[in-house]
């Protein structure tokens, strides 16, 4: 495996069934109870701009290629495709509780999970899946209440604090206590690459009063640290600092390994974040 010198601090790159996946050490001691990964772009069957491990049906890719990529991921993780659940991801802060009745939605059958960007469950046969190409994946696991969550946090979702909304849903649905929750912030665009105008910076200032410390103006453009804002938002919900892992890996800086919507001007594929309870 050629990592091209990416610093996988507190994370590891693994190869399974010919595809490359990233797993976070913060979940390692719970590996008998939970399985998770964030995919790279390597090891799939898609071609052209989606080469090669694309998981989005909304990209310039053949349906059968995307399905085959899911099949390869299914084999690699030993998770049935029939047990995977996807949302439509509209850059909202809406969180949906899902159960076994939702398995296959968004992948193998029609879905009523609409307007949703985060999923939570406490059922072991339900694999949560979100799709990313610069937006931030946030993984959640409560080892006490045996519940999991997964959020897709683009800049709009970050402004609307989807991280905190997901924690609240774990609390409301399963009685989770923030001190017990483990969270991982996966590979996504870094502040150096996330360049925006005044209007985006103003939205952050309006919605998240303390976000200014994560914004810097360089050559007339604002650069915003989405992962840093999410980390602090999780702290503010009561999750202990030692329970939060920030990958620090930028998808746009590492286009050889990850799809990047910005870095490839929209002509790209998407990675998948997956989490599932084993027991």
C-alpha positions in Angstrom: 0.0 0.0 0.0 1.4 3.4 -1.1 0.4 6.0 1.4 2.5 8.7 -0.2 3.7 9.8 3.3 0.3 10.6 4.8 0.7 10.8 8.6 -1.8 8.3 9.9 -1.6 9.5 13.5 -3.8 7.3 15.7 -5.3 5.7 12.7 -4.3 2.8 10.4 -4.6 2.0 6.8 -5.8 -1.6 6.1 -6.3 -3.6 3.0 -9.2 -6.1 2.7 -10.6 -7.8 -0.4 -8.4 -5.5 -2.5 -9.7 -2.2 -1.2 -8.0 0.3 1.2 -9.8 1.4 4.3 -8.9 3.7 7.3 -9.8 2.7 10.8 -9.3 4.8 14.0 -7.3 3.6 17.0 -9.7 5.2 19.4 -12.2 2.4 18.6 -9.6 -0.4 18.7 -10.4 -1.5 22.2 -14.0 -1.8 21.2 -13.4 -3.9 18.1 -15.3 -6.8 19.5 -18.4 -4.6 19.8 -18.2 -2.2 16.9 -16.8 -2.2 13.3 -16.1 1.0 11.4 -14.1 2.4 8.5 -13.6 5.3 6.2 -12.8 4.3 2.6 -10.1 5.7 0.3 -10.5 5.9 -3.4 -8.4 2.8 -4.1 -9.5 -0.7 -5.0 -12.8 -0.3 -6.7 -14.1 -0.9 -10.3 -15.2 2.7 -11.3 -13.3 4.4 -14.1 -12.6 7.9 -15.3 -13.1 10.7 -12.8 -14.6 8.3 -10.3 -11.7 5.9 -10.4 -11.9 3.7 -8.6 -13.8 3.1 -5.3 -16.8 5.5 -5.7 -19.8 5.0 -3.5 -22.1 7.8 -4.7 -24.9 7.2 -7.2 -25.0 10.9 -7.9 -21.6 11.0 -9.5 -20.6 10.4 -13.2 -20.5 6.7 -12.7 -22.3 3.6 -13.8 -24.9 2.2 -11.4 -23.4 -1.3 -11.7 -20.0 0.0 -10.8 -21.2 1.7 -7.6 -23.1 -1.5 -6.6 -20.0 -3.6 -7.2 -18.0 -1.2 -5.1 -20.5 -1.7 -2.3 -20.3 -5.4 -2.8 -16.5 -5.2 -2.4 -16.9 -3.1 0.8 -19.5 -5.6 2.1 -17.0 -8.5 1.7 -14.2 -6.5 3.2 -16.2 -5.6 6.4 -18.3 -8.8 6.5 -21.4 -6.6 6.5 -24.3 -7.5 4.3 -25.4 -4.9 1.8 -28.9 -5.6 2.8 -28.1 -4.3 6.3 -26.7 -0.9 5.1 -28.7 2.3 5.6 -28.0 5.6 3.7 -29.7 9.0 3.9 -30.1 11.5 1.1 -27.6 14.0 2.6 -28.9 17.5 1.9 -26.4 19.4 4.1 -28.9 19.7 7.0 -28.6 19.1 10.7 -31.4 16.6 10.8 -30.7 13.3 12.6 -32.8 10.1 12.1 -33.1 7.1 14.4 -33.0 4.0 12.2 -33.9 0.4 12.9 -33.8 -3.0 11.2 -36.9 -1.9 9.2 -34.7 0.7 7.5 -32.0 -1.7 6.3 -31.3 -1.4 2.6 -32.8 2.0 2.2 -30.9 4.3 -0.1 -28.9 1.4 -1.5 -31.1 -1.6 -2.4 -34.5 -0.2 -2.0 -36.5 3.1 -2.0 -35.9 5.3 1.0 -38.1 7.6 3.1 -35.0 8.9 4.9 -35.3 12.4 3.4 -33.6 15.6 4.4 -31.3 13.8 6.8 -27.5 14.0 7.2 -27.0 11.9 10.4 -28.1 8.5 11.5 -28.2 6.7 14.9 -29.1 3.2 16.0 -28.7 0.8 18.9 -29.5 -2.3 16.7 -26.6 -4.6 15.9 -27.8 -5.6 12.4 -27.9 -2.0 11.1 -24.9 -0.6 9.3 -24.9 3.2 9.1 -23.4 4.7 5.9 -22.6 8.3 4.9 -20.9 9.5 1.7 -18.1 12.1 1.6 -15.8 14.0 -0.8 -14.3 16.8 1.5 -17.3 17.0 3.9 -16.5 15.8 7.5 -17.5 12.3 8.6 -18.2 12.1 12.4 -18.4 8.7 14.0 -20.0 8.1 17.4 -20.0 5.1 19.7 -21.5 4.8 23.2 -20.0 1.6 24.7 -22.3 1.8 27.8 -25.7 2.1 26.1 -24.4 0.2 23.0 -25.5 2.9 20.5 -23.8 4.4 17.4 -24.1 7.4 15.2 -22.7 8.7 12.0 -22.9 12.3 10.7 -22.1 14.0 7.3 -21.0 17.5 8.2 -20.3 19.8 5.3 -19.8 23.5 6.1 -23.6 24.1 6.2 -24.1 21.1 8.6 -21.2 22.4 10.7 -22.8 25.9 10.9 -26.0 24.2 12.0 -24.1 22.1 14.6 -25.0 18.7 13.3 -22.3 17.2 15.7 -24.2 18.5 18.7 -27.5 17.4 17.2 -26.3 13.9 16.8 -25.1 13.8 20.5 -28.5 15.1 21.6 -30.2 12.3 19.6 -28.1 9.7 21.2 -29.1 11.1 24.6 -32.8 11.4 23.8 -33.1 8.0 22.0 -30.9 5.8 24.1 -30.1 7.6 27.3 -26.5 8.1 26.4 -24.3 10.2 28.7 -21.8 12.5 26.9 -19.0 11.4 29.2 -19.3 7.9 27.7 -19.4 8.8 24.1 -16.4 8.1 21.8 -16.2 10.3 18.7 -13.9 10.3 15.7 -13.6 13.1 13.1 -12.5 11.6 9.9 -10.5 12.7 6.8 -12.0 15.9 5.2 -10.9 19.2 3.8 -8.4 21.2 5.9 -8.6 25.0 6.7 -5.8 25.7 4.2 -7.9 24.2 1.4 -11.3 25.4 2.6 -11.3 28.9 1.2 -14.6 30.9 1.4 -16.0 34.4 1.0 -17.3 36.8 3.6 -20.8 35.5 3.4 -19.8 32.0 4.7 -17.6 33.5 7.4 -20.6 35.7 8.5 -22.9 32.6 8.7 -20.4 31.0 11.1 -20.2 34.2 13.2 -23.9 34.4 13.4 -24.6 30.8 14.3 -21.5 29.9 16.3 -20.3 32.9 18.2 -16.9 31.4 19.2 -16.0 30.1 15.7 -13.9 33.2 14.9 -10.8 31.5 16.5 -11.1 28.9 13.7 -11.2 31.4 10.9 -8.2 33.2 9.3 -8.1 35.6 6.4 -5.3 34.9 3.9 -4.9 36.9 0.7 -8.4 38.3 1.0 -10.1 34.9 1.5 -11.4 33.3 4.7 -10.1 29.9 5.6 -12.2 27.9 8.1 -11.1 24.9 10.2 -14.3 22.7 10.1 -12.7 19.9 12.0 -11.6 22.3 14.8 -15.1 23.7 15.1 -16.6 20.2 15.3 -14.0 19.2 17.9 -15.0 22.1 20.1 -18.7 21.5 19.6 -18.3 18.0 20.8 -16.3 19.2 23.9 -19.1 21.7 24.6 -21.6 18.9 24.6 -19.7 17.2 27.4 -17.7 14.6 25.5 -14.2 14.3 27.2 -11.3 15.5 25.2 -9.6 12.1 25.4 -12.8 10.6 23.9 -12.5 12.6 20.7 -10.1 11.8 17.8 -9.4 14.3 15.1 -7.8 12.6 12.1 -6.2 15.8 10.9 -6.1 14.3 7.4 -7.1 16.5 4.4 -8.9 15.0 1.5 -8.0 17.8 -0.9 -4.3 17.7 0.0 -4.2 14.0 -0.7 -6.2 13.6 -3.9 -4.0 10.5 -4.7 -5.8 8.7 -1.9 -9.2 10.5 -1.5 -11.8 12.0 -3.7 -12.0 15.8 -3.3 -15.0 17.7 -4.6 -13.1 21.0 -4.4 -9.8 19.7 -5.5 -11.2 18.1 -8.6 -13.8 20.7 -9.3 -16.8 18.4 -8.8 -15.4 15.8 -11.3 -14.8 13.1 -8.7 -16.3 10.2 -6.8 -17.2 9.8 -3.1 -15.8 7.8 -0.1 -18.0 6.0 2.4 -18.0 6.2 6.2 -19.4 3.1 7.8 -20.2 2.1 11.4 -22.0 -1.0 12.8 -22.5 -2.7 16.1 -21.2 -6.2 16.3 -23.0 -6.9 19.6 
